[in-house]
Amino acid sequence: MNDVANWKVPKWIFLISDVLLLALAYFIVWKSPHPIGKWEIIACFASAALGTMIGTLPFILDYRAMGNALEVNALGAVAEKIQNLEKLAAQISSATNQWAGVQETVQGNSDKTVAVTKEIADRMAEEIRLFSEFMKKMNDSEKATLRLEVEKMRRGELEWLQVLVNILDHVFALHTAAMRSGDVKFAAPITTFQNACRDTARRLGLMPFAAEPDKPFDAERHQVAGSKEMPPAGAVVAETVGSGYTFQGRLLRPALVRLRDGNAPAETQPPKPASAAPPVPEKAGDGFSLESPE
């Protein structure tokens, strides 16, 4: 039943029957008087038709048997596949049960892991908070220390600026007195000494300057010596009695000047003779106080 190609209906019996029926039809035609009658023709056709049916009958039986065999084989294959499906379903059910067990195990481990992770995160957050507070305290302490150091440096800078300005003021007063003496041999080394002192001060950023004679009075860079009142418009500088200073490009003190006659305001102090040396300012110059450059 499974080997469809070798399972066939024997055909020789049907073929012999077919040949005999055809021979019977031929015999009827041969022995019947001619022309052949109606019944002889019917007998011949019936014999031939019956022979044809008998000749084709084994092939029809083979076809039906093969169809039945194929159906049976197909049903067997289907039944085998169904059995395989049942086995597969059993395996899937077993795998599902195992997966459920794995999920339960994993869920338990996950809960433990989450709890441990949360505890670690809490500890890390606490450590970070403590570390941030410690760093903040350290930063505040360092800022306070740096602020104190900066204030000390500014005070020290102000002090040495005041000392340096006082020295340069005394040198300027000495140079002015030497120039007014009229002794060139005496004034020349004083001039050289003043230039050397100013070059040294320039290296530190302190730049002394003087007002040029016969130039208009500049209220931003000049101040009238012995008076804090503003001179009238068009006032002209006669001479410089005290150097002005800039420190690192910023004005530190304006130059002290005397104006031409008729332009000077009323002096608050009595005038001194022209031959007298200019006064040496105290604490960085004639009423001026140095402030720390910001």
C-alpha positions as CSV (number, residue, x, y, z in Angstrom):
1,M,0.0,0.0,0.0
2,N,2.9,2.4,0.7
3,D,4.7,1.5,-2.6
4,V,2.3,2.9,-5.1
5,A,4.6,2.4,-8.1
6,N,4.8,-1.4,-7.7
7,W,1.1,-1.9,-6.8
8,K,-0.8,-2.4,-10.1
9,V,-3.9,-4.3,-11.4
10,P,-3.0,-7.3,-13.7
11,K,-4.0,-6.2,-17.3
12,W,-3.5,-9.3,-19.4
13,I,-6.9,-10.8,-18.5
14,F,-8.7,-7.5,-19.6
15,L,-6.5,-7.4,-22.7
16,I,-7.5,-11.0,-23.7
17,S,-11.1,-10.2,-23.1
18,D,-10.8,-7.1,-25.3
19,V,-9.1,-9.1,-28.1
20,L,-11.8,-11.8,-28.0
21,L,-14.7,-9.2,-28.2
22,L,-13.0,-7.5,-31.1
23,A,-12.5,-10.9,-32.8
24,L,-16.2,-11.6,-32.1
25,A,-17.2,-8.4,-33.9
26,Y,-14.9,-9.2,-36.8
27,F,-16.4,-12.8,-37.0
28,I,-19.9,-11.3,-37.0
29,V,-19.0,-9.0,-39.9
30,W,-17.2,-11.8,-41.7
31,K,-20.0,-14.5,-41.4
32,S,-23.0,-12.2,-41.8
33,P,-24.5,-11.9,-45.4
34,H,-23.7,-8.6,-47.1
35,P,-25.0,-6.1,-47.0
36,I,-24.8,-6.3,-43.2
37,G,-28.1,-6.0,-41.4
38,K,-29.1,-3.7,-38.6
39,W,-28.7,-6.3,-35.8
40,E,-25.3,-7.4,-37.0
41,I,-24.1,-3.7,-37.0
42,I,-25.5,-3.3,-33.5
43,A,-23.8,-6.5,-32.3
44,C,-20.5,-5.4,-33.8
45,F,-20.6,-2.0,-32.2
46,A,-21.7,-3.4,-28.8
47,S,-18.9,-6.0,-29.0
48,A,-16.3,-3.3,-29.9
49,A,-17.6,-0.9,-27.2
50,L,-17.6,-3.6,-24.6
51,G,-14.0,-4.5,-25.6
52,T,-13.0,-0.9,-25.3
53,M,-14.5,-0.6,-21.9
54,I,-12.9,-3.8,-20.7
55,G,-9.5,-2.6,-22.2
56,T,-9.6,0.7,-20.3
57,L,-11.0,-0.7,-17.1
58,P,-7.6,-1.9,-15.6
59,F,-6.1,1.6,-16.2
60,I,-9.1,3.2,-14.4
61,L,-8.7,0.7,-11.6
62,D,-4.9,1.5,-11.4
63,Y,-5.7,5.2,-11.2
64,R,-8.3,4.8,-8.5
65,A,-6.0,2.5,-6.5
66,M,-3.1,5.0,-6.8
67,G,-5.4,7.8,-5.7
68,N,-6.5,5.8,-2.7
69,A,-2.9,4.9,-1.9
70,L,-1.8,8.5,-2.1
71,E,-4.7,9.5,0.2
72,V,-3.8,6.8,2.7
73,N,-0.1,7.9,2.5
74,A,-1.1,11.5,3.0
75,L,-3.3,10.6,5.9
76,G,-0.4,8.7,7.4
77,A,2.0,11.6,7.0
78,V,-0.6,13.9,8.5
79,A,-1.0,11.6,11.4
80,E,2.8,11.4,11.9
81,K,3.0,15.2,11.8
82,I,0.2,15.5,14.3
83,Q,2.1,13.1,16.5
84,N,5.2,15.4,16.0
85,L,3.0,18.4,16.8
86,E,1.9,16.7,20.0
87,K,5.5,16.1,21.0
88,L,6.3,19.7,20.1
89,A,3.4,21.0,22.2
90,A,4.7,18.9,25.1
91,Q,8.2,20.3,24.6
92,I,6.7,23.9,24.4
93,S,4.7,23.3,27.6
94,S,7.8,22.0,29.4
95,A,9.9,25.0,28.1
96,T,7.1,27.3,29.3
97,N,7.2,25.8,32.7
98,Q,10.9,26.1,32.8
99,W,10.8,29.7,31.6
100,A,8.2,30.5,34.3
101,G,10.6,29.0,36.9
102,V,13.5,31.0,35.5
103,Q,11.4,34.2,35.6
104,E,10.5,33.6,39.2
105,T,14.2,33.1,40.0
106,V,15.3,36.1,38.0
107,Q,12.5,38.2,39.6
108,G,13.8,37.3,43.0
109,N,17.4,38.1,42.1
110,S,16.3,41.3,40.4
111,D,14.5,42.5,43.5
112,K,17.6,41.7,45.6
113,T,19.8,43.5,43.0
114,V,17.5,46.5,43.0
115,A,17.6,46.7,46.8
116,V,21.4,46.4,46.9
117,T,21.7,49.0,44.1
118,K,19.4,51.4,45.9
119,E,21.4,51.0,49.0
120,I,24.6,51.7,47.2
121,A,23.1,54.7,45.4
122,D,22.0,56.1,48.8
123,R,25.4,55.6,50.2
124,M,27.0,57.3,47.2
125,A,24.6,60.2,47.4
126,E,25.5,60.7,51.1
127,E,29.2,60.5,50.3
128,I,28.8,63.0,47.5
129,R,26.9,65.3,49.8
130,L,29.5,65.1,52.5
131,F,32.3,65.5,49.9
132,S,30.5,68.6,48.4
133,E,30.1,70.2,51.8
134,F,33.8,69.5,52.5
135,M,34.8,71.0,49.1
136,K,32.6,74.0,49.7
137,K,34.2,74.6,53.1
138,M,37.7,74.2,51.5
139,N,36.8,76.6,48.7
140,D,35.4,79.1,51.2
141,S,38.6,78.8,53.3
142,E,40.8,79.1,50.2
143,K,38.8,82.1,48.9
144,A,39.1,83.8,52.3
145,T,42.8,83.1,52.4
146,L,43.3,84.3,48.8
147,R,41.2,87.4,49.6
148,L,43.4,88.1,52.6
149,E,46.5,87.6,50.5
150,V,45.2,89.9,47.8
151,E,44.4,92.6,50.3
152,K,47.9,92.2,51.8
153,M,49.4,92.5,48.3
154,R,47.3,95.6,47.6
155,R,48.3,97.2,50.8
156,G,51.9,96.3,50.1
157,E,51.6,97.7,46.6
158,L,50.1,100.9,47.9
159,E,52.9,101.2,50.5
160,W,55.7,100.8,48.1
161,L,54.0,103.1,45.6
162,Q,53.8,105.7,48.3
163,V,57.4,105.2,49.2
164,L,58.5,105.3,45.5
165,V,56.4,108.4,44.8
166,N,57.9,110.2,47.8
167,I,61.4,109.3,46.7
168,L,60.7,110.5,43.1
169,D,59.1,113.7,44.6
170,H,62.3,114.4,46.6
171,V,64.4,113.7,43.5
172,F,62.2,116.1,41.5
173,A,62.5,118.8,44.1
174,L,66.3,118.3,44.2
175,H,66.5,118.5,40.4
176,T,64.3,121.7,40.4
177,A,66.5,123.3,43.0
178,A,69.7,122.4,41.0
179,M,68.2,123.8,37.8
180,R,67.3,127.1,39.6
181,S,70.8,127.4,41.0
182,G,72.1,128.0,37.5
183,D,75.2,125.8,38.1
184,V,75.3,123.5,35.1
185,K,78.1,121.3,36.6
186,F,75.9,120.8,39.6
187,A,72.6,120.4,37.7
188,A,73.9,117.8,35.2
189,P,74.6,114.9,37.6
190,I,71.3,115.6,39.4
191,T,69.5,115.4,36.0
192,T,71.2,112.1,35.3
193,F,70.3,110.8,38.7
194,Q,66.6,111.8,38.2
195,N,66.5,110.1,34.8
196,A,68.0,106.9,36.3
197,C,65.4,106.9,39.1
198,R,62.5,107.4,36.7
199,D,63.8,104.6,34.4
200,T,63.8,102.3,37.4
201,A,60.3,103.3,38.3
202,R,59.1,102.8,34.7
203,R,60.1,99.1,35.0
204,L,57.6,98.7,37.8
205,G,54.8,100.4,35.7
206,L,55.1,103.8,37.5
207,M,55.4,106.6,34.9
208,P,56.1,110.1,36.1
209,F,55.1,113.0,33.8
210,A,55.4,116.8,33.9
211,A,53.2,119.5,32.4
212,E,54.9,121.3,29.5
213,P,55.2,125.1,29.9
214,D,53.0,127.4,27.9
215,K,50.5,124.6,27.3
216,P,46.8,124.9,28.1
217,F,45.7,123.7,31.5
218,D,44.2,120.2,31.4
219,A,41.9,119.6,34.4
220,E,42.2,115.8,34.1
221,R,46.1,115.7,34.2
222,H,46.9,119.0,36.0
223,Q,46.2,120.6,39.3
224,V,47.1,124.1,40.5
225,A,49.7,124.0,43.3
226,G,48.4,125.4,46.6
227,S,44.8,125.6,45.4
228,K,42.0,123.2,44.7
229,E,39.9,125.7,42.8
230,M,39.5,125.4,39.0
231,P,41.4,128.0,37.1
232,P,39.5,130.1,34.5
233,A,39.1,129.0,30.9
234,G,42.2,129.4,28.8
235,A,44.7,129.2,31.7
236,V,48.3,128.4,30.6
237,V,50.8,126.4,32.5
238,A,53.9,128.3,33.6
239,E,55.9,125.5,35.3
240,T,55.6,122.1,37.0
241,V,56.2,122.1,40.7
242,G,55.3,118.4,41.3
243,S,55.4,115.4,39.0
244,G,52.2,113.6,38.0
245,Y,52.2,109.8,38.0
246,T,50.4,107.0,36.1
247,F,50.6,103.4,37.3
248,Q,50.1,100.7,34.6
249,G,48.2,103.1,32.4
250,R,45.9,104.5,35.1
251,L,46.2,108.1,36.4
252,L,47.6,107.9,39.9
253,R,48.1,111.6,40.7
254,P,47.9,114.8,38.4
255,A,50.9,117.0,38.0
256,L,51.1,120.1,40.3
257,V,51.6,123.2,38.2
258,R,51.7,127.0,38.5
259,L,49.9,129.1,36.0
260,R,50.8,132.3,34.2
261,D,50.1,135.5,35.9
262,G,46.5,136.6,35.6
263,N,45.3,133.0,35.2
264,A,46.0,131.6,38.6
265,P,43.2,131.6,41.2
266,A,43.5,133.1,44.6
267,E,46.0,131.0,46.5
268,T,45.1,129.6,49.9
269,Q,48.7,129.7,51.0
270,P,51.1,132.7,50.7
271,P,53.3,132.6,47.6
272,K,56.9,131.8,48.0
273,P,59.9,133.4,46.2
274,A,60.7,132.2,42.8
275,S,64.2,131.3,43.8
276,A,63.0,128.9,46.5
277,A,62.8,125.2,45.8
278,P,59.3,123.7,45.5
279,P,58.0,122.0,48.6
280,V,58.4,118.3,48.9
281,P,54.9,116.7,49.1
282,E,54.3,114.5,52.1
283,K,52.5,111.2,51.6
284,A,52.8,111.1,47.9
285,G,52.4,114.7,47.2
286,D,51.1,118.1,48.4
287,G,47.7,117.2,49.7
288,F,47.3,114.0,47.6
289,S,46.8,110.6,49.0
290,L,47.4,107.5,46.9
291,E,44.7,104.9,46.5
292,S,45.2,101.3,45.7
293,P,44.8,100.9,41.9
294,E,42.0,98.6,41.2
